Amino acid sequence: MPRRVISGVVVSDEGDKTVIVRVDRRVQHPLYKQFIRRAKKHAAHDETNRFKVGYRVSIRECRPISKTKTWEVVTDGV
């Protein structure tokens, strides 16, 4: 089964080898048919501490690295 790859913006880089990535998506309201922005934050593994706040990155699903980390940073920019 292929691993999911999503893109987002780094909002925190305070942890060692960890970045928090905010992923935005647009969903349509079921009744009013307006598009609404929804966001989710994912903890991602950054082995070299290369990515800083504001970087646009792609993250890929991986095996659980810790209790909250199940994503890894693959590349910067999309």
Order of alpha helices (4+ residues) and beta strands (2+ residues): beta-beta-beta-beta-beta
